[in-house]
Amino acid sequence: MTTELNFTLHPAQQRIFNSKKRFKVVGAGRRFGKSYLARVKLIVKALEMRNEYGYELADKACYYIAPTFNQAKDIMWQPLKQMAAPITKKVRENECILTLTNGRQIYLKGSDRPETLRGVGLSYVVLDEYAFMKEEVWTAIIRPTLADARGGGLFIGTPNGKNHFYDLFLSADTAEETDDWGAWTFKSLDNPFLDPKEVVLATKDMPLEFVKQEFEASFSSFGGTVFNSDMFTVEDKGLHGGDLYIAVDPAGYEDVKGIAQGKTKRLDETAISVVEISTDGWHCHEIITGRWNVRETAVRILRAAQKYKPRAVGIESGALKNALMPYLQDNMRRLNTYPYITALSHGNQKKYDRIVWALQGRMEQRRLTFQPGDYTNKLLNQLLDFPNPLAHDDMMDSLAYIDQIGVTPYDMDQRLGTSEWEPLDQTSGM
């Protein structure tokens, strides 16, 4: 009995799929359809019993590799199982291995566990978000496993500056026509199924560099000063009807009394950011900073919540939050204040990227303003020093976490139901 699998690829995906190149390097914007293309390619390659070079593939596996195993599982496992269901013989859930009816296998792997990548001969590999892996994963581990059967590979992901993914792309893009390598770059909107309005909304508060990188697949290299004093807008707005949020970046809770002043200056501080979000953007009312013991830290958070009555209080997850929670719960009863508390996570993002993503675009577009107060000079100094590793960035880190819990209300008129989009910000066009 013949089993048919129906795949629908949009034209840009089809161009990559139809290419005869052995190794394909693709820089693509968010929501282009990278994961869907990867699934199709893995299944088609795993169904082959002999490749175009005449090599038998019965004992060769296909790998899908993401930066971490958990990412591989989150991105690929469920949709891959669903797509391959008609031709699946066996599923190993814990290891994320599919055995197809022809006996060949597809493995999900994480580049953070290199010991699991060795020892298996491969016929095909997909390296998803290769820009966020170590270069050696390909050169020292995966490439040799493809030699026996002249296996192929697909490198696909969003650029992350001019790193090893850029070097590989450039090398493939300038290869001879008869070479094994080919390169493509596509914007998010090359996916015809992606609503342009969604891209406009998603990029509304982004720095231009990130828009180019994340949605236009540009191999940009960020450089120069990230923040400058002209971007720092201080306005006396008071409370003006938006939703308030508090984000906390806790530091250690040692008692710093008696410690030498020089040492105290080098210690991280807890930062408590209070931000109001409205259709105008963010307005920071206050950032409370200091080095306190755990009990005083809890009281200061609750005093801020008592004063501003936020919709949510986010606290960076980890051991410091765990130590803080019992004191928060005890003092809630004492102060008769019961804010909604949620965990914040860096989500495997570098601190630099997290801060730039959340703050730079908003400040450039005057959609992040600051209430006058004693904290502003200290914050401005941190912004101007960033990303100097010897300078403090506690206030910025706390402020950037608002992006995880804050919900921006958009004032959209009925014209959004038509094919015409009216930008909310006439200056930026977003």
C-alpha positions as CSV (number, residue, x, y, z in Angstrom):
1,M,0.0,0.0,0.0
2,T,1.3,3.4,-1.0
3,T,1.2,6.2,1.6
4,E,1.1,9.8,0.3
5,L,2.4,12.8,2.2
6,N,1.2,16.2,1.2
7,F,3.5,19.1,1.8
8,T,2.7,22.7,1.0
9,L,5.7,25.0,0.5
10,H,5.5,28.6,-0.4
11,P,7.6,29.8,-3.3
12,A,10.6,30.9,-1.3
13,Q,10.7,27.6,0.6
14,Q,10.3,25.8,-2.7
15,R,13.4,27.4,-4.1
16,I,15.5,26.1,-1.3
17,F,13.9,22.7,-1.3
18,N,14.4,22.2,-5.1
19,S,18.0,23.2,-5.1
20,K,20.5,20.3,-5.8
21,K,23.1,21.8,-3.6
22,R,24.5,19.4,-1.0
23,F,24.8,22.0,1.7
24,K,22.3,24.9,2.0
25,V,22.8,28.0,4.1
26,V,19.7,30.0,4.7
27,G,19.4,33.3,6.6
28,A,15.7,34.0,7.1
29,G,13.6,36.4,9.1
30,R,11.3,35.4,11.9
31,R,8.1,33.6,10.8
32,F,9.5,32.8,7.4
33,G,8.7,29.2,7.8
34,K,12.1,27.8,8.7
35,S,10.9,25.0,11.0
36,Y,8.3,23.8,8.5
37,L,10.8,23.6,5.7
38,A,13.2,21.7,8.1
39,R,10.5,19.2,8.9
40,V,9.7,18.5,5.3
41,K,13.4,18.2,4.4
42,L,14.1,15.8,7.3
43,I,11.2,13.5,6.4
44,V,12.0,13.4,2.7
45,K,15.6,12.7,3.3
46,A,14.8,10.0,5.9
47,L,12.6,8.2,3.4
48,E,15.5,7.8,1.0
49,M,17.2,4.4,1.0
50,R,19.9,5.4,-1.5
51,N,21.1,8.9,-2.1
52,E,21.9,10.6,-5.4
53,Y,25.6,9.6,-5.1
54,G,24.6,5.9,-4.9
55,Y,25.3,5.3,-1.2
56,E,23.1,2.9,0.8
57,L,21.5,4.8,3.7
58,A,19.8,2.0,5.7
59,D,22.2,2.5,8.7
60,K,22.4,6.3,8.4
61,A,20.4,8.6,10.6
62,C,19.0,12.1,10.1
63,Y,19.6,14.8,12.8
64,Y,17.8,17.9,13.7
65,I,20.0,20.1,15.9
66,A,18.9,23.2,17.8
67,P,21.1,25.2,20.2
68,T,19.6,23.2,23.2
69,F,17.8,19.9,23.4
70,N,14.8,21.5,25.0
71,Q,14.6,24.0,22.2
72,A,14.8,21.2,19.7
73,K,11.9,19.4,21.5
74,D,9.8,22.6,21.8
75,I,10.2,23.6,18.2
76,M,10.2,20.4,16.3
77,W,9.0,17.3,18.2
78,Q,5.2,17.6,18.2
79,P,4.8,19.0,14.6
80,L,7.4,16.5,13.3
81,K,5.5,13.6,14.8
82,Q,2.2,14.9,13.4
83,M,3.7,15.4,9.9
84,A,5.4,12.0,9.9
85,A,2.6,10.0,11.5
86,P,1.4,8.1,8.4
87,I,4.9,6.7,7.9
88,T,6.0,6.3,11.5
89,K,6.8,2.8,12.9
90,K,8.1,3.7,16.4
91,V,8.3,6.8,18.6
92,R,10.8,7.1,21.5
93,E,9.4,10.0,23.4
94,N,12.1,10.6,26.0
95,E,15.0,10.6,23.5
96,C,12.9,12.3,20.7
97,I,13.7,9.6,18.1
98,L,11.3,8.7,15.2
99,T,11.7,5.4,13.4
100,L,10.0,5.4,10.0
101,T,8.4,2.4,8.3
102,N,11.5,2.0,6.2
103,G,13.6,1.5,9.4
104,R,15.4,4.8,9.1
105,Q,15.5,7.2,12.1
106,I,15.2,11.0,12.7
107,Y,16.9,12.2,16.0
108,L,16.3,15.6,17.7
109,K,19.5,16.9,19.4
110,G,20.9,19.9,21.2
111,S,24.3,21.4,20.4
112,D,24.7,22.1,24.2
113,R,25.2,18.3,24.6
114,P,28.0,17.5,22.2
115,E,28.6,14.1,23.7
116,T,25.2,13.0,22.3
117,L,26.2,14.1,18.7
118,R,29.1,11.7,18.3
119,G,29.3,8.1,17.1
120,V,26.4,8.0,14.6
121,G,26.8,8.0,10.8
122,L,24.5,10.6,9.2
123,S,23.0,11.1,5.8
124,Y,21.4,14.5,6.5
125,V,21.5,17.1,9.2
126,V,19.5,20.3,9.9
127,L,21.3,22.9,12.1
128,D,18.6,25.3,13.2
129,E,19.7,28.7,14.6
130,Y,23.3,27.8,13.8
131,A,24.3,31.4,14.8
132,F,23.6,30.5,18.4
133,M,25.8,27.3,18.4
134,K,29.5,26.9,18.8
135,E,31.2,26.7,15.4
136,E,32.9,23.5,16.4
137,V,29.6,21.6,16.5
138,W,29.7,21.6,12.7
139,T,33.4,21.6,11.9
140,A,34.7,19.1,14.5
141,I,31.6,16.9,15.3
142,I,29.0,16.8,12.6
143,R,30.9,17.3,9.4
144,P,33.0,14.1,9.7
145,T,29.8,12.0,10.3
146,L,28.5,12.9,6.9
147,A,31.6,11.8,5.0
148,D,30.8,8.0,4.6
149,A,27.7,8.6,2.5
150,R,28.4,12.1,1.2
151,G,25.5,13.3,3.4
152,G,24.1,16.8,3.1
153,G,22.9,19.6,5.4
154,L,20.7,22.6,5.9
155,F,21.9,25.5,8.0
156,I,18.9,27.7,8.7
157,G,18.3,30.5,11.1
158,T,18.0,34.2,11.8
159,P,21.3,36.1,11.7
160,N,23.1,37.2,14.9
161,G,25.6,39.7,13.7
162,K,28.6,38.8,11.7
163,N,29.7,35.7,13.5
164,H,30.5,32.2,12.2
165,F,27.0,31.8,10.6
166,Y,27.7,34.9,8.6
167,D,31.1,33.5,7.6
168,L,29.5,30.3,6.5
169,F,26.8,32.1,4.6
170,L,29.4,34.3,2.8
171,S,31.5,31.4,1.9
172,A,28.5,29.5,0.5
173,D,27.2,32.6,-1.3
174,T,30.5,33.1,-3.1
175,A,31.1,29.5,-4.0
176,E,31.5,28.3,-7.6
177,E,28.3,27.2,-9.4
178,T,29.6,23.6,-9.4
179,D,30.4,23.7,-5.7
180,D,28.4,21.7,-3.1
181,W,27.4,24.9,-1.3
182,G,24.6,27.3,-1.9
183,A,23.2,30.3,0.1
184,W,19.9,32.1,0.3
185,T,18.4,35.0,2.3
186,F,14.8,35.8,2.7
187,K,12.8,38.3,4.7
188,S,9.9,37.4,7.0
189,L,7.5,38.9,4.5
190,D,8.7,36.5,1.8
191,N,6.3,34.2,3.5
192,P,3.0,35.0,1.7
193,F,1.0,33.6,4.6
194,L,2.4,36.1,7.1
195,D,0.1,39.1,7.7
196,P,2.2,42.3,7.2
197,K,0.2,43.9,10.0
198,E,1.6,41.4,12.4
199,V,5.2,42.4,11.4
200,V,4.3,46.1,11.9
201,L,3.0,45.4,15.4
202,A,5.9,43.1,16.3
203,T,8.5,45.7,15.3
204,K,6.7,48.7,16.8
205,D,9.2,49.2,19.7
206,M,12.3,47.5,18.2
207,P,15.5,49.3,17.4
208,L,16.1,49.5,13.6
209,E,19.1,47.2,13.9
210,F,17.0,44.4,15.4
211,V,14.2,44.9,12.8
212,K,16.8,44.4,10.0
213,Q,18.3,41.4,11.7
214,E,15.2,39.6,13.0
215,F,12.7,40.3,10.2
216,E,14.9,41.3,7.2
217,A,17.5,38.6,7.8
218,S,20.3,41.2,7.6
219,F,23.7,40.2,8.9
220,S,24.1,43.4,10.8
221,S,26.9,44.1,13.2
222,F,26.0,46.4,16.1
223,G,28.6,48.9,17.0
224,G,29.1,52.3,18.5
225,T,27.3,53.8,21.5
226,V,24.1,51.9,22.3
227,F,22.5,54.8,24.3
228,N,23.1,58.5,24.3
229,S,21.8,61.4,26.3
230,D,19.6,62.7,23.5
231,M,17.5,59.5,23.8
232,F,16.9,60.0,27.5
233,T,13.6,61.9,27.8
234,V,12.5,63.1,31.2
235,E,8.9,64.3,31.4
236,D,6.7,65.1,34.4
237,K,3.6,63.1,33.5
238,G,2.5,61.7,36.8
239,L,0.1,58.8,36.7
240,H,-1.8,59.2,33.5
241,G,-4.2,56.2,33.3
242,G,-2.1,53.4,32.0
243,D,-1.4,50.0,33.5
244,L,1.4,49.8,36.1
245,Y,4.0,47.0,36.3
246,I,6.9,46.4,38.6
247,A,10.0,44.4,37.6
248,V,12.7,43.3,40.1
249,D,16.3,42.3,39.4
250,P,17.5,41.1,42.8
251,A,21.1,41.1,43.9
252,G,22.7,39.3,46.8
253,Y,21.4,40.0,50.3
254,E,24.6,40.4,52.3
255,D,24.6,43.2,54.8
256,V,27.1,45.7,53.3
257,K,27.5,47.7,56.5
258,G,31.2,47.8,57.5
259,I,32.4,46.7,54.0
260,A,35.0,49.0,52.5
261,Q,33.5,51.6,50.3
262,G,35.5,50.5,47.2
263,K,34.2,47.0,47.6
264,T,30.6,48.2,48.1
265,K,30.7,50.1,44.8
266,R,31.6,46.9,42.9
267,L,28.6,44.9,44.4
268,D,25.5,44.4,42.3
269,E,22.4,46.2,43.6
270,T,18.8,45.1,43.6
271,A,16.8,47.3,41.2
272,I,13.0,47.7,41.4
273,S,11.5,49.4,38.3
274,V,8.0,50.9,38.2
275,V,6.7,51.5,34.7
276,E,3.3,52.7,33.4
277,I,2.3,51.3,30.0
278,S,-0.2,53.1,27.8
279,T,-0.8,53.8,24.1
280,D,2.0,56.3,24.3
281,G,4.5,53.7,25.3
282,W,6.3,53.2,28.6
283,H,6.7,55.9,31.3
284,C,9.1,54.9,34.1
285,H,8.0,56.5,37.4
286,E,10.8,55.2,39.6
287,I,13.7,52.8,39.9
288,I,14.5,51.9,43.5
289,T,18.0,50.6,44.0
290,G,20.2,49.5,46.8
291,R,22.0,46.6,48.6
292,W,19.7,45.3,51.3
293,N,19.2,42.2,53.3
294,V,16.5,39.8,52.2
295,R,13.9,41.1,54.6
296,E,14.3,44.7,53.7
297,T,14.3,43.8,50.0
298,A,10.9,42.2,50.5
299,V,9.6,45.2,52.3
300,R,10.8,47.7,49.7
301,I,9.1,45.6,46.9
302,L,5.8,45.6,48.8
303,R,6.0,49.3,49.7
304,A,6.4,50.0,46.0
305,A,3.4,47.7,45.2
306,Q,1.4,49.4,48.0
307,K,2.1,52.8,46.5
308,Y,1.6,52.1,42.8
309,K,-0.9,49.1,42.8
310,P,0.6,47.4,39.8
311,R,-1.1,44.7,37.7
312,A,1.9,42.4,38.3
313,V,5.2,42.3,40.1
314,G,7.8,40.3,38.1
315,I,10.9,39.0,39.9
316,E,13.9,37.4,38.1
317,S,13.7,33.7,38.7
318,G,16.4,31.7,40.5
319,A,17.8,31.2,44.0
320,L,17.5,34.9,44.9
321,K,13.8,34.9,44.1
322,N,13.3,31.7,46.1
323,A,15.0,33.2,49.1
324,L,12.8,36.3,48.8
325,M,9.4,34.6,48.5
326,P,8.9,33.6,52.2
327,Y,9.7,37.1,53.3
328,L,7.3,38.5,50.8
329,Q,4.5,36.2,51.9
330,D,5.1,37.1,55.6
331,N,5.1,40.8,54.9
332,M,2.1,40.7,52.7
333,R,0.0,39.9,55.7
334,R,1.7,42.5,57.8
335,L,1.3,45.3,55.2
336,N,-2.1,44.1,53.9
337,T,-0.7,44.2,50.4
338,Y,-1.1,41.2,48.1
339,P,0.3,41.9,44.6
340,Y,0.3,39.3,41.8
341,I,3.9,38.0,41.7
342,T,5.3,36.2,38.6
343,A,8.7,34.9,37.7
344,L,10.9,36.5,35.0
345,S,13.5,34.7,33.0
346,H,16.3,35.7,30.8
347,G,15.2,33.0,28.3
348,N,18.7,32.1,27.2
349,Q,19.2,35.6,25.9
350,K,22.4,37.4,26.5
351,K,21.9,40.4,28.8
352,Y,23.2,42.8,26.1
353,D,20.5,41.6,23.6
354,R,17.8,41.6,26.2
355,I,18.5,45.2,27.3
356,V,19.0,46.6,23.7
357,W,15.9,44.8,22.5
358,A,13.6,46.2,25.2
359,L,15.0,49.7,25.6
360,Q,16.9,51.1,22.6
361,G,14.0,51.2,20.1
362,R,11.6,52.7,22.6
363,M,14.0,55.3,23.6
364,E,14.9,56.2,20.0
365,Q,11.2,56.7,19.3
366,R,10.4,58.6,22.5
367,R,8.2,55.7,23.6
368,L,10.1,55.3,26.8
369,T,10.1,58.4,29.0
370,F,11.2,59.0,32.6
371,Q,9.5,60.7,35.5
372,P,11.9,63.3,37.2
373,G,13.5,61.9,40.3
374,D,16.7,61.1,42.2
375,Y,17.2,57.9,40.2
376,T,17.5,59.6,36.7
377,N,21.2,60.6,37.0
378,K,22.2,57.2,38.2
379,L,20.2,55.5,35.4
380,L,21.6,57.8,32.7
381,N,25.2,57.1,33.8
382,Q,24.5,53.4,33.5
383,L,23.0,53.8,30.1
384,L,25.9,55.9,28.8
385,D,28.4,53.3,30.2
386,F,26.6,50.3,28.7
387,P,27.9,47.8,27.7
388,N,31.1,48.3,29.6
389,P,31.5,45.1,31.7
390,L,33.1,47.1,34.5
391,A,30.0,49.3,35.0
392,H,26.7,48.6,36.7
393,D,23.7,47.7,34.6
394,D,21.3,46.7,37.3
395,M,18.7,49.5,36.6
396,M,18.7,48.7,32.9
397,D,18.3,45.0,33.5
398,S,15.3,45.6,35.8
399,L,13.7,48.0,33.4
400,A,14.2,45.7,30.4
401,Y,12.3,42.9,32.3
402,I,9.1,45.0,32.0
403,D,9.0,43.8,28.4
404,Q,8.2,40.3,29.7
405,I,5.2,41.2,31.9
406,G,3.9,44.5,30.4
407,V,1.0,44.4,27.9
408,T,0.9,47.4,25.5
409,P,-2.6,48.6,24.5
410,Y,-2.8,49.6,20.9
411,D,-5.2,52.3,19.7
412,M,-6.3,50.8,16.4
413,D,-9.2,52.2,14.4
414,Q,-11.5,50.3,12.1
415,R,-9.2,50.8,9.1
416,L,-7.1,47.8,10.3
417,G,-9.9,45.7,9.0
418,T,-9.0,46.8,5.5
419,S,-5.9,46.3,3.4
420,E,-4.6,49.7,4.5
421,W,-2.4,50.1,7.5
422,E,-2.1,53.4,9.3
423,P,1.1,53.6,11.4
424,L,0.6,54.7,15.0
425,D,4.0,56.4,15.1
426,Q,4.2,58.7,12.2
427,T,7.9,59.4,12.8
428,S,9.1,55.8,12.8
429,G,6.4,54.5,10.4
430,M,5.5,51.8,12.8
